[in-house]
């Protein structure tokens, strides 16, 4: 059966969510059968996300969330 969302689309969702503080890499992958990681280019630009537990709470607050 074909997946509904491609790996590339999942990676894009992950990266957008990391930048807006919605989750960490670890939280995004919790309970999923396949691990989705940010691209090398993304990590080169945002090395703080090499720590899979890092969640950008400052970005989350800037986005208007509490």
C-alpha positions, 0 to 999 in steps of 0.5 A: 500500500502506498503511503499517504505522505512521502518521506520528503513531505514528512521531512518538510513538516518536521523542519517547519515544526522545529523552526516554529517550536512545535516539537523536537525531533524526538517528539515528532518521531515518538511512536512512529514506525519510521524515524524522520530526520532533518536534512543535512542542509537544515542541520548545517543552518540550524545546528541546535537541532542536532540535539534531538531533544531540543525544542525552540520554546522561544520560537514557539512563544514568538508564534503566539503560543503559550 
